[in-house]
Amino acid sequence: MLVQTLPLTTSATLTAQPLTRADFAPFGEVLSNPRPDVQPSDTEPYTVTSTLPFAAELANQGTAIKYAAIASLRNLYADGQGAPSGRPAEPRMTMFVCGTRMPLPASSSSPSSPQQDGGGSDGGVEVKVLERHPFTTQTFIPLTANPSKRYLVIVAPSLPPSALDEGLPVPDPSGRSSPSSPSSSSSSSLPGRGMPDLTKLRAFVATGEQAVTYGAGTWHAPMVALGPPGTTVDFLVFQFANDAALEDCQEVTLESKTSNGDGSKTKIVVRLAAAAAMDLRTSKL
């Protein structure tokens, strides 16, 4: 549900960085094979349990390695700081079939944080909307066996509370997970009710071998699939929902303004590093 329109007073360009669990930790969690170099067929049980992360153990009669609690699922609707409506939430699985886009590459000197660049009129993916789900995590799992598939993950931290967000329902920022959905250390805190901090927007490039969980209350852009026109990246999406609009999803639009002097419009643009853009163009998706 649209809750606010934020005017853009300056333009900015971000260069998307490779998605890693450590870099994304302030915003949620990255799901991928933590040790693709280790195969169940040639690994002794004691080695699995003693050296691999996430409480690993052999499973399926020794034909699989099970990594436990690799990411958290949080349902805060019915918690002590739960949704004001009191409506219970249920787990939801949906599918997003996302048409791909092919952004232009950034120059090799482009920074990873937003910088003024005159509006990004020469290409890239423009960020027009940010949203958050204050009472639930949201996990996007790409349904592809092609590791060359790519997508953008665009996130922002929250500003301190202000008049712009007064009255919006969010859990207490001290954060508690419901008994059925324990949190992990990387997502135990909540960002509070503030608007997105556009000066600290981050962009990451994820591969088809990575899934991503947005932490509860994390501002993020709608999913941006990358690739040649006419192709798609399909996602299975898991979250909790109670069908109360303001509690399920809060959305802000970023309103372009005419810049002083040259008449161009202000905008926020995300580009790929030159090498990543070339990889997309030469891969057989």
C-alpha positions as CSV (number, residue, x, y, z in Angstrom):
1,M,0.0,0.0,0.0
2,L,1.4,3.4,-0.9
3,V,2.2,5.4,2.2
4,Q,4.4,8.3,1.0
5,T,5.9,10.0,-2.0
6,L,9.5,11.1,-1.6
7,P,10.7,13.9,-3.9
8,L,14.3,13.4,-5.2
9,T,16.3,16.6,-4.9
10,T,19.5,15.1,-6.4
11,S,20.4,12.4,-8.8
12,A,22.5,9.4,-7.9
13,T,24.1,6.4,-9.5
14,L,25.1,3.1,-7.8
15,T,27.2,0.3,-9.1
16,A,25.8,-3.0,-8.1
17,Q,28.3,-5.2,-6.1
18,P,28.4,-9.0,-5.9
19,L,25.9,-10.3,-3.4
20,T,27.6,-11.9,-0.3
21,R,26.2,-13.0,3.0
22,A,28.5,-10.7,5.0
23,D,27.7,-7.5,2.9
24,F,24.0,-8.2,3.0
25,A,23.8,-9.0,6.7
26,P,22.4,-5.6,7.7
27,F,19.4,-6.1,5.4
28,G,18.7,-9.9,5.7
29,E,20.3,-13.1,4.6
30,V,21.7,-14.8,1.5
31,L,20.9,-18.4,0.9
32,S,23.4,-20.5,-1.1
33,N,25.5,-23.6,-0.7
34,P,28.0,-22.5,1.9
35,R,30.6,-25.1,0.8
36,P,30.1,-26.0,-2.8
37,D,33.6,-27.6,-2.8
38,V,32.4,-30.3,-0.3
39,Q,30.5,-33.2,-1.8
40,P,28.6,-35.8,0.4
41,S,30.1,-38.7,-1.6
42,D,33.6,-38.1,-0.5
43,T,33.2,-36.6,3.0
44,E,33.4,-38.5,6.2
45,P,30.6,-37.9,8.8
46,Y,32.9,-36.6,11.5
47,T,34.4,-34.1,9.0
48,V,30.9,-32.8,8.1
49,T,29.9,-32.2,11.7
50,S,33.2,-30.8,12.9
51,T,34.2,-28.5,10.1
52,L,31.1,-27.3,8.1
53,P,28.9,-24.4,9.2
54,F,25.2,-24.3,10.1
55,A,25.2,-27.5,12.2
56,A,25.9,-29.6,9.1
57,E,25.3,-33.3,9.1
58,L,25.0,-36.1,6.6
59,A,21.4,-37.0,5.6
60,N,19.5,-39.1,3.1
61,Q,21.5,-42.3,3.9
62,G,24.7,-40.4,3.4
63,T,23.8,-39.0,0.0
64,A,23.2,-35.4,1.1
65,I,24.7,-32.8,3.4
66,K,22.0,-31.0,5.5
67,Y,22.8,-27.4,6.6
68,A,20.4,-26.6,9.5
69,A,19.0,-23.1,10.2
70,I,20.7,-21.5,7.2
71,A,18.3,-18.6,7.3
72,S,15.4,-17.4,9.5
73,L,11.7,-17.0,8.9
74,R,10.0,-14.4,11.0
75,N,6.3,-14.0,11.7
76,L,5.9,-10.9,13.9
77,Y,2.1,-10.4,13.3
78,A,1.1,-12.2,16.5
79,D,4.2,-11.4,18.6
80,G,4.2,-9.2,21.7
81,Q,4.8,-6.2,19.4
82,G,2.5,-7.6,16.8
83,A,0.2,-6.1,14.2
84,P,-2.4,-3.6,15.5
85,S,-5.3,-5.2,13.7
86,G,-4.8,-8.4,15.6
87,R,-5.4,-10.4,12.5
88,P,-3.3,-13.7,12.4
89,A,-1.0,-14.2,9.5
90,E,-0.5,-17.3,7.4
91,P,2.5,-18.5,5.4
92,R,2.2,-17.7,1.8
93,M,4.0,-19.2,-1.2
94,T,3.7,-17.2,-4.5
95,M,5.5,-17.2,-7.8
96,F,6.9,-14.1,-9.6
97,V,7.7,-14.5,-13.3
98,C,10.0,-11.5,-13.8
99,G,10.7,-10.2,-17.2
100,T,14.4,-9.4,-17.6
101,R,16.2,-6.1,-18.2
102,M,19.7,-5.4,-19.5
103,P,21.2,-2.3,-17.8
104,L,24.1,-0.5,-19.2
105,P,27.5,-0.9,-17.5
106,A,28.9,1.6,-15.1
107,S,32.4,3.0,-15.7
108,S,35.2,1.2,-13.8
109,S,35.6,4.2,-11.6
110,S,32.0,4.4,-10.4
111,P,31.6,4.1,-6.6
112,S,29.5,1.6,-4.8
113,S,27.5,4.3,-2.9
114,P,25.2,6.8,-4.4
115,Q,26.9,9.8,-6.1
116,Q,25.6,12.8,-8.1
117,D,25.9,12.1,-11.8
118,G,23.5,14.3,-13.6
119,G,20.6,11.9,-13.5
120,G,21.8,8.7,-15.1
121,S,20.4,9.6,-18.5
122,D,22.7,7.2,-20.3
123,G,21.1,4.0,-19.0
124,G,20.9,1.7,-16.1
125,V,17.9,0.5,-14.0
126,E,16.0,3.4,-12.4
127,V,14.8,2.9,-8.9
128,K,11.2,4.3,-8.7
129,V,9.7,2.4,-5.8
130,L,10.8,1.0,-2.4
131,E,8.7,-1.2,-0.2
132,R,8.9,-3.0,3.1
133,H,7.0,-5.8,4.9
134,P,7.2,-4.8,8.6
135,F,5.9,-8.0,10.2
136,T,7.5,-10.7,8.0
137,T,10.6,-11.8,6.3
138,Q,10.3,-12.3,2.5
139,T,12.4,-14.9,0.7
140,F,13.0,-14.9,-3.1
141,I,14.2,-18.3,-4.5
142,P,15.1,-18.3,-8.2
143,L,13.8,-21.4,-9.9
144,T,16.7,-22.0,-12.3
145,A,19.5,-24.4,-12.8
146,N,21.4,-21.9,-14.9
147,P,24.0,-20.1,-12.7
148,S,24.4,-17.4,-15.3
149,K,21.0,-16.0,-14.5
150,R,21.3,-12.7,-12.5
151,Y,19.1,-10.4,-10.6
152,L,19.5,-7.1,-8.7
153,V,18.9,-6.8,-5.0
154,I,18.4,-3.1,-4.0
155,V,17.9,-2.2,-0.3
156,A,18.1,0.8,2.0
157,P,18.3,1.3,5.8
158,S,15.6,3.2,7.6
159,L,15.8,6.8,8.8
160,P,14.8,7.7,12.4
161,P,11.1,8.1,12.9
162,S,9.6,11.4,11.6
163,A,6.3,13.0,10.7
164,L,6.4,11.3,7.3
165,D,5.9,7.8,8.9
166,E,3.9,8.7,12.0
167,G,1.2,6.2,12.6
168,L,2.6,3.4,10.4
169,P,2.2,0.0,12.0
170,V,5.6,-1.6,12.7
171,P,6.9,-3.9,15.4
172,D,9.0,-2.5,18.2
173,P,12.6,-2.0,16.9
174,S,14.0,-4.0,19.9
175,G,12.5,-7.0,18.0
176,R,11.2,-10.3,19.2
177,S,10.5,-13.3,17.0
178,S,7.4,-15.4,17.4
179,P,8.0,-18.7,19.2
180,S,7.5,-20.7,16.0
181,S,9.9,-18.5,14.0
182,P,13.2,-18.0,15.9
183,S,15.4,-15.3,14.6
184,S,19.1,-15.6,13.8
185,S,21.8,-13.2,15.0
186,S,22.0,-11.5,11.6
187,S,18.3,-10.5,11.6
188,S,17.4,-10.2,15.3
189,S,17.0,-6.5,15.3
190,L,14.3,-4.5,13.5
191,P,14.8,-1.2,11.7
192,G,11.8,0.7,13.1
193,R,9.2,2.8,11.3
194,G,11.4,5.4,9.5
195,M,11.4,6.2,5.8
196,P,14.2,4.8,3.6
197,D,17.6,6.5,3.8
198,L,18.2,7.1,0.1
199,T,21.7,8.4,0.7
200,K,22.7,4.8,1.9
201,L,20.9,2.8,-0.8
202,R,22.8,-0.4,-1.7
203,A,22.6,-2.6,-4.8
204,F,23.9,-6.1,-5.2
205,V,24.0,-8.6,-8.1
206,A,22.8,-12.1,-7.2
207,T,23.3,-15.2,-9.3
208,G,20.9,-18.0,-10.1
209,E,22.6,-20.1,-7.3
210,Q,21.6,-17.5,-4.6
211,A,18.3,-16.9,-2.9
212,V,17.8,-13.9,-0.7
213,T,15.7,-13.2,2.4
214,Y,14.8,-9.6,3.1
215,G,14.7,-9.0,6.9
216,A,11.4,-7.9,8.4
217,G,11.0,-4.1,7.8
218,T,13.8,-3.9,5.3
219,W,13.2,-1.3,2.5
220,H,13.8,-2.9,-0.9
221,A,13.0,-2.4,-4.5
222,P,10.7,-4.7,-6.4
223,M,12.7,-7.6,-7.9
224,V,14.8,-6.7,-11.0
225,A,15.7,-9.7,-13.2
226,L,18.6,-9.2,-15.5
227,G,19.1,-10.6,-19.0
228,P,18.2,-10.2,-22.6
229,P,14.8,-8.9,-23.5
230,G,12.2,-11.6,-23.8
231,T,13.6,-13.9,-21.1
232,T,12.5,-14.3,-17.5
233,V,13.8,-15.2,-14.1
234,D,11.1,-17.1,-12.1
235,F,11.0,-16.8,-8.3
236,L,9.3,-18.8,-5.6
237,V,8.5,-16.2,-2.8
238,F,7.8,-17.2,0.8
239,Q,6.4,-14.8,3.4
240,F,3.7,-14.4,6.0
241,A,0.6,-12.2,5.4
242,N,-2.7,-11.3,7.1
243,D,-4.3,-9.2,4.2
244,A,-4.3,-6.0,6.2
245,A,-2.8,-3.7,3.6
246,L,-0.7,-1.4,5.8
247,E,0.6,-4.3,7.8
248,D,1.5,-6.6,4.9
249,C,3.3,-4.0,2.7
250,Q,4.2,-0.3,2.9
251,E,5.4,1.4,-0.3
252,V,7.0,4.7,-1.1
253,T,7.4,6.2,-4.6
254,L,10.5,8.3,-5.6
255,E,9.3,11.4,-7.4
256,S,11.6,12.9,-10.0
257,K,12.1,16.7,-10.0
258,T,13.4,18.9,-12.7
259,S,17.1,19.8,-11.9
260,N,18.1,23.4,-11.8
261,G,19.8,24.6,-14.9
262,D,19.8,21.9,-17.5
263,G,16.1,20.8,-17.3
264,S,17.0,17.1,-16.6
265,K,15.0,15.0,-14.2
266,T,16.4,13.8,-10.9
267,K,16.6,10.0,-10.6
268,I,18.4,7.1,-8.8
269,V,20.0,4.6,-11.2
270,V,21.7,1.3,-10.7
271,R,24.2,0.0,-13.2
272,L,26.4,-3.1,-13.4
273,A,30.1,-3.0,-13.4
274,A,31.5,-3.3,-16.9
275,A,32.7,-6.9,-16.4
276,A,29.3,-8.0,-15.0
277,A,27.4,-6.4,-17.9
278,M,29.7,-8.1,-20.4
279,D,29.1,-11.4,-18.7
280,L,25.4,-11.0,-19.0
281,R,25.6,-10.2,-22.7
282,T,27.9,-13.1,-23.5
283,S,26.2,-15.8,-21.4
284,K,23.7,-18.2,-23.0
285,L,20.7,-17.6,-20.8
